[in-house]
Amino acid sequence: MIEFTHIFLGFTSLITGIVIVFSKKGSAKHQRIGRVYVASMFGLNMTSFGIYKLYDGWGFFHWMAIASLIPLIAGMIAIYMKNIVGHYYFMCWSYIGLWCATISEIFVHVPLAVSLLQSVSHIDTFMMVCLTCAGFYYLPKKEKQFIK
């Protein structure tokens, strides 16, 4: 049951995150959906601490769940302190981290992806590095477009 809740919260986070990316920043819609994103991300991370099938105990994904809470919480603190630029960067990195975690999960649990990983070594890592590099490249370029 906890796995299904985790998956549901993951999809909720992915969907609300992309809606926020394309919504007007600071609008009521952005704030409403942003709250759903934060709640679903927090729930996603909390449910991850109850999943032990992969490692039979505490594992890499549990540490990454703690790491993903950092930009999420920092983004919320930033907006409460009216630091719009900080909020932009922390929340963007939270969403990028969510996509990296999604890629990682896919290559661990989806049979087709697992077989691809056996054929193309480290393709999952390559995808996550590309996504991270895109973040470092595009986030500063898009900052003025999203922050007004």
SEKOLNU-203708 format. One record per atom (N, C-alpha, C, O): residue in one letter; x negated, y, z negated; residue number from 0. Coordinates in pm, whole numbers, plus 50000, padded with zeros to 5 digits. Atoms other than C-alpha are relative to their C-alpha. Example, Ala and Ser with C-alpha at 12.3 -4.5 7.8 and 13.67 -1.06 7.14 Angstrom:
R r     X     Y     Z   k
R a 49911 49881 50000   0
R a 48770 49550 49220   0
R a 49910 50120 50000   0
R a 49806 50118 49934   0
R s 50082 49881 50006   1
R s 48633 49894 49286   1
R s 50077 50109 49927   1
R s 50026 50220 49910   1
This chain:
R r     X     Y     Z   k
R m 49919 49879 50000   0
R m 50000 50000 50000   0
R m 49914 50127 50000   0
R m 49946 50224 50068   0
R i 50084 49880 50007   1
R i 49722 50245 49916   1
R i 49935 50029 50136   1
R i 49912 50144 50171   1
R e 50060 49979 49868   2
R e 49568 50188 50259   2
R e 50098 50071 50094   2
R e 50058 50159 50171   2
R f 49900 49936 49915   3
R f 49895 50286 50432   3
R f 50019 50147 49961   3
R f 50035 50233 50048   3
R t 49991 49861 50047   4
R t 49921 50599 50217   4
R t 49878 50079 50049   4
R t 49891 50193 50094   4
R h 50125 49937 49955   5
R h 49558 50679 50303   5
R h 50007 50032 50150   5
R h 49971 50141 50193   5
R i 49989 49980 49855   6
R i 49623 50635 50676   6
R i 50103 50109 50031   6
R i 50079 50194 50116   6
R f 49897 49897 49980   7
R f 49943 50844 50658   7
R f 49944 50139 49969   7
R f 49964 50233 50046   7
R l 50058 49870 50038   8
R l 49759 51125 50478   8
R l 49892 50042 50099   8
R l 49876 50161 50128   8
R g 50101 49968 49899   9
R g 49475 51102 50730   9
R g 50061 50056 50127   9
R g 50014 50157 50180   9
R f 49932 49949 49880  10
R f 49709 51145 51025  10
R f 50066 50135 49973  10
R f 50064 50224 50058  10
R t 49940 49872 50037  11
R t 49893 51423 50842  11
R t 49894 50110 50002  11
R t 49919 50220 50052  11
R s 50110 49903 50002  12
R s 49560 51601 50788  12
R s 49954 50035 50142  12
R s 49932 50152 50173  12
R l 50043 49976 49862  13
R l 49456 51558 51152  13
R l 50101 50086 50075  13
R l 50063 50179 50147  13
R i 49895 49927 49927  14
R i 49789 51686 51285  14
R i 50014 50142 49947  14
R i 50018 50237 50026  14
R t 49985 49864 50053  15
R t 49826 51980 51047  15
R t 49876 50083 50028  15
R t 49886 50204 50051  15
R g 50124 49928 49969  16
R g 49463 52072 51105  16
R g 50001 50057 50140  16
R g 49962 50172 50161  16
R i 50000 49951 49862  17
R i 49506 52100 51480  17
R i 50108 50106 50019  17
R i 50089 50200 50097  17
R v 49896 49897 49993  18
R v 49830 52297 51436  18
R v 49944 50132 49946  18
R v 49968 50238 50003  18
R i 50059 49879 50059  19
R i 49642 52542 51213  19
R i 49900 50064 50096  19
R i 49895 50186 50109  19
R v 50100 49947 49906  20
R v 49362 52576 51468  20
R v 50067 50087 50106  20
R v 50013 50190 50145  20
R f 49934 49928 49892  21
R f 49613 52693 51728  21
R f 50110 50095 49953  21
R f 50183 50151 50035  21
R s 49899 49906 50049  22
R s 49838 52900 51502  22
R s 49936 50135 49967  22
R s 49815 50145 49949  22
R k 50049 49866 50032  23
R k 49809 53271 51431  23
R k 49950 50000 49855  23
R k 50023 49962 49764  23
R k 50062 50001 50132  24
R k 49574 53314 51136  24
R k 50066 50101 49908  24
R k 50095 50215 49947  24
R g 49939 49914 50100  25
R g 49726 53459 50822  25
R g 50151 50004 50004  25
R g 50214 50061 49915  25
R s 49854 49998 49988  26
R s 50083 53405 50941  26
R s 50062 49908 49894  26
R s 49994 49827 49831  26
R a 49928 50086 50095  27
R a 50347 53243 50721  27
R a 49988 49853 50041  27
R a 49973 49765 49956  27
R k 50014 50137 49949  28
R k 50326 52933 50943  28
R k 49862 49946 49966  28
R k 49850 49833 49919  28
R h 50138 50040 50031  29
R h 49946 52919 50899  29
R h 49990 49966 49851  29
R h 49930 49864 49814  29
R q 50008 50022 50143  30
R q 49984 52945 50522  30
R q 50077 49875 49957  30
R q 50028 49796 49877  30
R r 49918 50117 50033  31
R r 50263 52685 50500  31
R r 49931 49871 50042  31
R r 49916 49778 49963  31
R i 50063 50122 49949  32
R i 50091 52431 50719  32
R i 49863 49979 49936  32
R i 49820 49866 49915  32
R g 50128 50009 50070  33
R g 49759 52511 50554  33
R g 50014 49934 49864  33
R g 49927 49856 49823  33
R r 49976 50065 50131  34
R r 49905 52411 50218  34
R r 50022 49849 50018  34
R r 49976 49768 49937  34
R v 49980 50143 49972  35
R v 50019 52081 50370  35
R v 49866 49934 50032  35
R v 49838 49823 49986  35
R y 50134 50052 49968  36
R y 49667 52031 50513  36
R y 49919 49977 49873  36
R y 49861 49870 49855  36
R v 50078 50011 50123  37
R v 49504 52096 50176  37
R v 50054 49886 49912  37
R v 49976 49806 49859  37
R a 49941 50106 50082  38
R a 49748 51869 49991  38
R a 49973 49862 50060  38
R a 49941 49768 49987  38
R s 50024 50131 49937  39
R s 49711 51588 50245  39
R s 49852 49963 49996  39
R s 49819 49845 49979  39
R m 50145 50029 50012  40
R m 49331 51619 50246  40
R m 49964 49958 49858  40
R m 49887 49864 49837  40
R f 50028 50036 50138  41
R f 49323 51612 49868  41
R f 50052 49858 49972  41
R f 49981 49777 49911  41
R g 49946 50135 50017  42
R g 49552 51306 49867  42
R g 49920 49895 50074  42
R g 49899 49785 50023  42
R l 50083 50091 49920  43
R l 49344 51144 50140  43
R l 49874 49963 49923  43
R l 49836 49846 49915  43
R n 50122 50026 50077  44
R n 49031 51183 49930  44
R n 50029 49920 49874  44
R n 49952 49830 49839  44
R m 49967 50073 50123  45
R m 49201 51061 49612  45
R m 50033 49854 50029  45
R m 49990 49765 49956  45
R t 49968 50139 49968  46
R t 49341 50751 49780  46
R t 49877 49922 50042  46
R t 49872 49800 50024  46
R s 50121 50072 49959  47
R s 48997 50669 49919  47
R s 49929 49936 49881  47
R s 49861 49835 49896  47
R f 50064 50056 50119  48
R f 48879 50607 49562  48
R f 50066 49871 49954  48
R f 50011 49800 49869  48
R g 49934 50125 50035  49
R g 49127 50321 49535  49
R g 49984 49890 50104  49
R g 50044 49784 50092  49
R i 50021 50098 49893  50
R i 49008 50137 49848  50
R i 49858 49944 49988  50
R i 49760 50017 49996  50
R y 50131 50063 50023  51
R y 48728 49886 49792  51
R y 49974 49880 50090  51
R y 49879 49805 50066  51
R k 50013 50119 49916  52
R k 48770 49626 50069  52
R k 49868 49992 50077  52
R k 49813 49884 50094  52
R l 50118 50000 49914  53
R l 48470 49731 50277  53
R l 49873 49965 49924  53
R l 49789 49890 49973  53
R y 50125 50018 50076  54
R y 48205 49731 50004  54
R y 50018 49917 49873  54
R y 49920 49892 49804  54
R d 49971 50069 50128  55
R d 48372 49536 49718  55
R d 49954 50083 49882  55
R d 49904 50029 49784  55
R g 50039 49908 50106  56
R g 48303 49840 49504  56
R g 49976 50137 50059  56
R g 50021 50167 50170  56
R w 50029 49863 49959  57
R w 48181 50197 49530  57
R w 49907 49996 50121  57
R w 49806 49926 50119  57
R g 50082 50003 49879  58
R g 48039 50265 49876  58
R g 49980 50137 50062  58
R g 50017 50239 50005  58
R f 50034 49879 49927  59
R f 47927 50522 50128  59
R f 50121 50090 50022  59
R f 50112 50212 50004  59
R f 49882 49919 49972  60
R f 48279 50634 50215  60
R f 50052 50072 49875  60
R f 50110 50179 49885  60
R h 49960 49933 50124  61
R h 48349 50712 49849  61
R h 49916 50125 49976  61
R h 49967 50228 49933  61
R w 50087 49882 50013  62
R w 48049 50945 49840  62
R w 50040 50108 50101  62
R w 50039 50227 50069  62
R m 49959 49904 49898  63
R m 48165 51107 50162  63
R m 50134 50066 49962  63
R m 50158 50182 49997  63
R a 49875 49940 50046  64
R a 48510 51162 50008  64
R a 49972 50113 49902  64
R a 50036 50218 49906  64
R i 50040 49893 50092  65
R i 48345 51360 49729  65
R i 49943 50118 50080  65
R i 49976 50233 50054  65
R a 50062 49894 49918  66
R a 48141 51552 49987  66
R a 50106 50079 50076  66
R a 50093 50200 50093  66
R s 49898 49929 49921  67
R s 48454 51635 50189  67
R s 50087 50090 49913  67
R s 50153 50181 49965  67
R l 49926 49912 50089  68
R l 48617 51790 49884  68
R l 49932 50136 49985  68
R l 49998 50236 49956  68
R i 50075 49876 50021  69
R i 48344 52055 49868  69
R i 50047 50112 50093  69
R i 50084 50218 50043  69
R p 49952 49889 49915  70
R p 48439 52259 50179  70
R p 50149 50027 49982  70
R p 50194 50141 49997  70
R l 49857 49982 50020  71
R l 48809 52202 50108  71
R l 50025 50092 49880  71
R l 50101 50189 49890  71
R i 49983 49919 50121  72
R i 48788 52345 49756  72
R i 49937 50138 50019  72
R i 49995 50239 49979  72
R a 50066 49871 49975  73
R a 48542 52616 49862  73
R a 50084 50088 50092  73
R a 50089 50209 50073  73
R g 49913 49924 49911  74
R g 48780 52720 50140  74
R g 50120 50059 49928  74
R g 50163 50170 49957  74
R m 49888 49949 50078  75
R m 49065 52755 49894  75
R m 49954 50111 49905  75
R m 50022 50212 49890  75
R i 50054 49895 50087  76
R i 48850 52953 49649  76
R i 49975 50126 50082  76
R i 50005 50237 50037  76
R a 50030 49884 49915  77
R a 48739 53178 49936  77
R a 50125 50079 50033  77
R a 50123 50202 50028  77
R i 49880 49926 49963  78
R i 49093 53264 50040  78
R i 50063 50067 49879  78
R i 50118 50176 49891  78
R y 49948 49935 50121  79
R y 49201 53332 49682  79
R y 49918 50123 49963  79
R y 49969 50216 49900  79
R m 50087 49885 50027  80
R m 48905 53570 49656  80
R m 50001 50098 50117  80
R m 49923 50193 50120  80
R k 49984 49914 49882  81
R k 49013 53731 49988  81
R k 49876 50002 50089  81
R k 49851 50100 50160  81
R n 50118 50014 49915  82
R n 48693 53612 50158  82
R n 50043 49923 50125  82
R n 50030 49801 50131  82
R i 49943 50060 49879  83
R i 48842 53547 50502  83
R i 49892 49925 50080  83
R i 49916 49816 50131  83
R v 50109 50065 49925  84
R v 48507 53467 50668  84
R v 49960 49870 49934  84
R v 49944 49768 50001  84
R g 50033 50124 50073  85
R g 48419 53215 50398  85
R g 50107 49895 50018  85
R g 50077 49778 50039  85
R h 49887 50093 49981  86
R h 48765 53060 50427  86
R h 49994 49937 50139  86
R h 50010 49816 50154  86
R y 50010 50049 49862  87
R y 48726 53031 50805  87
R y 49895 49889 50012  87
R y 49923 49781 50062  87
R y 50108 50098 49985  88
R y 48392 52851 50785  88
R y 50024 49874 49917  88
R y 50007 49763 49968  88
R f 49980 50119 50084  89
R f 48475 52622 50492  89
R f 50111 49911 50052  89
R f 50098 49789 50054  89
R m 49889 50081 49952  90
R m 48808 52513 50635  90
R m 49968 49936 50135  90
R m 50009 49823 50162  90
R c 50043 50061 49872  91
R c 48661 52460 50982  91
R c 49910 49880 49974  91
R c 49924 49776 50037  91
R w 50089 50113 50030  92
R w 48388 52243 50832  92
R w 50075 49886 49933  92
R w 50039 49769 49950  92
R s 49917 50104 50058  93
R s 48650 52057 50632  93
R s 50065 49918 50113  93
R s 50069 49795 50108  93
R y 49933 50069 49889  94
R y 48833 51976 50957  94
R y 49899 49922 50086  94
R y 49929 49811 50131  94
R i 50105 50073 49926  95
R i 48512 51882 51140  95
R i 49960 49875 49923  95
R i 49942 49768 49981  95
R g 50033 50117 50083  96
R g 48425 51654 50849  96
R g 50108 49894 50007  96
R g 50078 49774 50008  96
R l 49889 50095 49986  97
R l 48770 51496 50875  97
R l 49987 49923 50130  97
R l 50008 49801 50132  97
R w 50017 50069 49871  98
R w 48707 51419 51243  98
R w 49880 49904 49997  98
R w 49887 49795 50053  98
R c 50116 50091 50013  99
R c 48363 51273 51161  99
R c 50038 49876 49921  99
R c 50000 49764 49957  99
R a 49954 50114 50079 100
R a 48524 51052 50896 100
R a 50092 49911 50082 100
R a 50087 49788 50072 100
R t 49909 50076 49914 101
R t 48791 50949 51146 101
R t 49922 49916 50100 101
R t 49952 49799 50121 101
R i 50087 50074 49906 102
R i 48526 50852 51401 102
R i 49936 49882 49929 102
R i 49934 49770 49982 102
R s 50065 50106 50077 103
R s 48343 50653 51136 103
R s 50097 49887 49967 103
R s 50064 49770 49984 103
R e 49899 50101 50032 104
R e 48660 50474 51026 104
R e 50040 49919 50122 104
R e 50057 49797 50115 104
R i 49963 50070 49877 105
R i 48753 50390 51383 105
R i 49895 49896 50036 105
R i 49928 49783 50073 105
R f 50107 50094 49961 106
R f 48414 50230 51448 106
R f 49974 49892 49895 106
R f 49894 49801 49918 106
R v 50009 50106 50101 107
R v 48446 50024 51129 107
R v 50121 49906 50009 107
R v 50107 49786 49986 107
R h 49877 50078 50012 108
R h 48808 49906 51160 108
R h 50070 49963 50130 108
R h 50146 49867 50132 108
R v 49928 50028 49874 109
R v 48927 49914 51524 109
R v 49915 49904 50083 109
R v 49803 49937 50123 109
R p 50080 50103 49931 110
R p 48816 49595 51703 110
R p 49935 50046 50131 110
R p 49818 50014 50156 110
R l 50057 49953 49874 111
R l 48766 49761 52043 111
R l 49881 50092 49974 111
R l 49780 50084 50043 111
R a 50109 49908 50034 112
R a 48551 50033 51885 112
R a 49881 49924 49940 112
R a 49766 49958 49967 112
R v 50108 50081 50059 113
R v 48354 49776 51685 113
R v 49921 49931 50110 113
R v 49798 49927 50104 113
R s 50071 50067 49890 114
R s 48272 49585 52005 114
R s 49923 50102 50085 114
R s 49814 50072 50133 114
R l 50073 49895 49928 115
R l 48178 49911 52180 115
R l 49872 50037 49926 115
R l 49767 50057 49987 115
R l 50116 49967 50082 116
R l 47944 49989 51892 116
R l 49892 49893 50012 116
R l 49773 49924 50006 116
R q 50098 50107 49981 117
R q 47779 49651 51940 117
R q 49934 50010 50137 117
R q 49819 49970 50154 117
R s 50055 49984 49865 118
R s 47730 49730 52310 118
R s 49918 50128 50014 118
R s 49812 50128 50078 118
R v 50067 49869 49991 119
R v 47629 50096 52274 119
R v 49960 50040 49859 119
R v 50037 50103 49785 119
R s 50049 49978 50136 120
R s 47421 50122 51961 120
R s 50007 50148 49960 120
R s 49966 50236 50036 120
R h 49993 49866 50062 121
R h 47486 50429 51742 121
R h 50088 50100 50075 121
R h 50070 50221 50060 121
R i 49912 49905 49930 122
R i 47756 50575 51966 122
R i 50084 50080 49900 122
R i 50117 50196 49925 122
R d 49923 49928 50102 123
R d 47952 50664 51652 123
R d 49918 50116 49942 123
R d 49970 50227 49926 123
R t 50088 49895 50053 124
R t 47658 50858 51511 124
R t 49981 50110 50104 124
R t 49982 50228 50070 124
R f 50016 49903 49892 125
R f 47605 51026 51848 125
R f 50123 50092 50009 125
R f 50109 50213 50024 125
R m 49877 49920 49993 126
R m 47970 51139 51855 126
R m 50009 50098 49884 126
R m 50048 50213 49903 126
R m 49993 49913 50118 127
R m 47950 51278 51501 127
R m 49895 50112 50007 127
R m 49922 50225 49966 127
R v 50104 49897 49984 128
R v 47623 51461 51575 128
R v 50045 50103 50103 128
R v 50026 50223 50083 128
R c 49949 49907 49898 129
R c 47778 51612 51890 129
R c 50108 50091 49942 129
R c 50110 50211 49969 129
R l 49893 49922 50062 130
R l 48083 51725 51692 130
R l 49942 50103 49902 130
R l 49986 50218 49899 130
R t 50065 49909 50095 131
R t 47863 51879 51422 131
R t 49925 50110 50073 131
R t 49933 50227 50035 131
R c 50072 49899 49921 132
R c 47643 52054 51678 132
R c 50099 50098 50065 132
R c 50073 50218 50071 132
R a 49897 49912 49942 133
R a 47956 52188 51849 133
R a 50049 50098 49895 133
R a 50073 50215 49926 133
R g 49959 49912 50108 134
R g 48062 52329 51513 134
R g 49898 50110 49976 134
R g 49935 50227 49965 134
R f 50104 49898 50020 135
R f 47729 52504 51462 135
R f 49994 50099 50116 135
R f 49963 50216 50097 135
R y 50006 49913 49882 136
R y 47746 52642 51816 136
R y 50125 50089 50012 136
R y 50113 50210 50030 136
R y 49877 49928 49970 137
R y 48112 52742 51849 137
R y 50058 50082 49885 137
R y 50118 50186 49908 137
R l 49937 49928 50110 138
R l 48217 52850 51500 138
R l 49955 50146 49992 138
R l 50040 50234 49977 138
R p 50037 49858 50000 139
R p 48005 53168 51501 139
R p 50054 50077 50121 139
R p 50091 50193 50109 139
R k 49950 49934 49879 140
R k 48113 53245 51859 140
R k 50150 50029 49991 140
R k 50197 50128 50047 140
R k 49854 49985 50009 141
R k 48483 53205 51774 141
R k 50043 50079 49877 141
R k 50162 50110 49861 141
R e 49966 49932 50125 142
R e 48467 53384 51438 142
R e 50081 50126 50023 142
R e 50186 50144 49960 142
R k 49930 49873 49977 143
R k 48574 53724 51570 143
R k 50138 49979 50062 143
R k 50230 50057 50037 143
R q 49871 50031 49939 144
R q 48855 53567 51771 144
R q 50102 49958 49893 144
R q 50220 49992 49902 144
R f 49909 50051 50101 145
R f 49004 53401 51462 145
R f 50012 50090 49878 145
R f 50111 50083 49806 145
R i 49998 49913 50118 146
R i 48919 53662 51199 146
R i 50021 50143 50046 146
R i 49937 50199 50116 146
R k 49967 49864 49957 147
R k 49083 53999 51249 147
R k 50025 50088 49881 147
R k 50054 50207 49897 147
